[in-house]
């Protein structure tokens, strides 16, 4: 297949993002103080967020996880800004959406057009601006945009792919749009963002051993039953006596959790799954 | 006439033509040529050959015979000396011999230095550097505290900075095989965020672009020292600034005598072997004769004052070695315990994210992780695993309970202890409570640490008898965190005791967090910064070990033996006296003799030459510095700085320096040398980098080297400092020629391309694993930093350099000292922090403040300055148009104080008050607040509750107390504070 039908894809694997900030710095370094005709006018010296990293923390106590989500222009195949732009925003053959730094002057309405909040208003230049995928550098022969080049973990990867390959790879490797409800066919796709929409039930199981001695209990069976009659989910405690049942989307529903150990017997707790729950059981 | 004499005459005859031809070709020659009108003379001592040169209006002509009053003159002893020195490719050993022994006399400093620099530029004329890009830009290379970068420049302006991607022609990468998998590193420099924010710092509106003088400072009248930090500045010329500073230097010598000038440098700076403090600054300060600052190993305190006594490594600050540990860990380890170890934040040390990929390999291989840290830090966030949120400063109690459990369960290496260690019985009895009636049980530690006893038992059992790597501190082998607290010495001692109980050195049992130990060629010589660069200082740098043998240059020696312990600078100025313990790694005992300031018969300090400004953000209880700076005994303060920040605003005169993108230098990524020998072993590829002068210095700023040269030229020492006018590019070439680059890459190609990748050793020549020799009872086969055989009780390289030659669970050195300092006992008893939970201040200040090494900046490098890094909300939070320092706090503690996310708070104790913005999350537990040290911004304002700093210098609050009376280390992580919502009322001064 010729390159002409292939469009740029940015794969964002949030499980590899540690919020080092290199992507954010690269984008600032590239656009602050620089003009790239046809692609971008200079970014404001400070404060712009064409590329930023959001944080999502789950859990409590010593049972936590943190997900960092790089946010930027999604270079959508059905880009609302292109539709709203009336010529001020175009989509290149390689899929990159470019807000024309001349034609878009004064078009504050374009900021509102983006469902991802990825277009920012440059007040000094009276210009809507976004991250144009370093189109000028790719045109000059650079293999990948700078945020990818500066990413130390491979959390960001960029490739030119045809739509079918992109869809197949996304489904095989577990990548999905950040906001599927926006229905814009974004070409920035995310892995690991199920954590943004799901919660976990975690906890610790221990047992008294007399004389004030408590031991973590390994190998206890943990059974979680959620309201709505779904099948129970099960796990076992690890060497720390800890367990975690993740990926629960039944937010707001009642739950009951049972801990069963062949020697110690059973214990249970119930509650409502409003957020991640961190429980503790002691035999 | 002899042939030699004829040759000399023809050289002298041809000189104007050579200069003119170079001037036509090269702008920097033209600039220098036009900078001065002068008569320069070259002659033999007996007057038999003499020629002088008239430089006028950018032109030069030669005139036969002697001039009656030349501006500068070079007088050679004879023809041989003259020919040796006028050689366009001089042998510096010959040249220096001639200069030192007065075989040549250079008379008339300004003209001679200028002429030397002109001849240097003539030599460089036509040298091409950097690579042309299609769009008309030019691609240069440079090196930062956060790794090597490409710098694209167009029309004299930096367009971008980015990581260097290695090319196919660069050396191949190493490969490691572990558990059936093959691993190879990414082929690019994996830099820190501050390396990518450099452009914003270069063009910062905080740049100092011309010399300045405090408006109410009159060197001949009222100096108004009490207004330092309050009054503003007026622009002055370089001539006025240099006259003023050199005049004060002379006045100090004549009025007060030796010791009156103190030179005070930060621990870190712009990267490079020439413009570094261990290089050009030491050369300068040795030539003027100055009171030096006595440093302690601030990022390694507990290792130096504690761990070292158990096993040696005194030339490594008491930190463990790391050779060969990457492969060993990936092949054998079942678990890695990160203890006060957050390499994803601290980037190891100068190593960017080179090691992150390696930790992800460990995750892929299923190696388990444990994170012992009061903060659910970035490393724990990325890798996952068991988080054990220990109460700050109580870590030694946790460690002792682990060791106690091993004793009870029999899960320690009896064979190793028998063969390789001494004093275990005494230590075991202490763990069991035989000596003090207190068994160090998991339940015992729970009251101190807040960690449930059951978790300690689980940890001890998951660890004991298994193959476990201990990543202690950011480097995995020391650095930062818990070693910088009141119990830092105890903690670091516990770390090595833990490993000795588990057979330290056996396969899979070692120190490390995969930050170190790549299979690189460590025998390839290129100097690191502590090798002393051009300092010629063989006493206070590691110069004598390699550099001084390799690069002939003039030795410099500080005639002033007075040392001022840096942490006690305020007492020295205000009280006129203080004392300290030395940083002397040549023996275990080097740290014991106390030294006094002032030194007998020496002047107190009356002038401060400050190089950069970071004290208020980096030095414990820095609030004391404000009074010291305003003290009338400090008659003159000059600051040589790139930016207006932090304590720079307390100077009387400010000299503007430029960044590393604006001057020449040469260096290797992450190569520190000295006490951090083989620090570059964190990198995936050894990279030696030409630090191109990418752009001209902004405004009137100058390189540090040039500022020193200009000052010393006014004091008649310019030729001495510059060895006859060497410019920085010439020094780069001299360093290149002193290194193993010669024969690997030509100077021309190195200058063009800008870097060289040192190929790794072939797999069959791989480095032995650290301490394996010791565990197996062989002679040492891993690198010794610098040979000091006297350290070893037996044969050199057999056993350890302790008194017994064994790992000493109860060190002999401390046994000899414990009567003097009972708080550093030979038996590593748990002594609770003097500023922690339960100490007297705790009722009023119930929160423990942690200020660890920063994640996004390198100390103050990158913070403030309106740099792009301030846009990262994990670094600074923007509230009401200002970027505030971030304080991390738990949801409970914030709810108790009525705080919501990003509220501004007053963080305070009896020492000072600082305003921060809060980041509320469960990532810190109750009772703890976590931030970073090394704030670059200091802005004190008056409020109804007293003075507050809006910048974020939390070190204003930390204690100045030393770890123990004889362990003279900082303890900023032993700090109690209270936090309250800030009402934002600022009083305007009447």
Interface residues (C-beta under 8 A of the other chain):
Chain A: X16 X18 X19 X20 X21 X22 X24 X25 X26 X28 X29 X30 X32 X33 X34 X45 X46 X47 X48 X49 X55 X57 X59 X60 X61 X62 X64 X65 X66 X140 X141 X146 X149 X150 X152 X153 X154 X206 X212 X213 X214 X215 X216 X239 X240 X241 X242
Chain B: X134 X135 X157 X159 X160 X161 X162 X163 X165 X186 X188 X190 X191 X192 X193 X196 X197 X199 X200 X203 X344 X352 X353 X354 X356 X357 X360 X376 X378 X379 X381 X382 X384 X386 X387 X388 X389 X443 X452 X453 X454 X455 X457 X458 X461 X462 X856 X866 X868 X869 X870 X871 X872 X874 X875 X878 X921 X922 X923
